[in-house]
Amino acid sequence: MSPDMPVTETLDRLAESLGVAPDGVADALGIPPGTIKTWKHRGAIPAARLMDFAEAAGVPVEQLTATGMPSASEEENTLEALLAALRVLPAPVALALLRHAMGLSDERTFAESVLAGLGLRADFADRMAHFR
């Protein structure tokens, strides 16, 4: 598979969603054809542009990407793997992870909760900050 295949597939799906031929995507979106050539050469469309194009086409961005939406069995397998991973973590760490994933804690609170759940001192995060 050529490096531009995912971009080509995405552009084909976008053309279909817009109701234009694949070579008419640039005109339909009001962008120079050279921009599309650059994306094909780089092998990627900038995420922000892709989200704008999906909105313009009135479709979810997942419909345009080459990977598409995961199947129900893939989602179940992912969920089962996540639950299995959470079961081996200390309860306070698993809870901190879930709270952070749901947007209920900021990064520092998350780090402090995980460290406390692992029995480490809270100032450990401050000492490790200079390694970022």
Beta strands, then each sheet from edge to edge (+ up, - down):
end
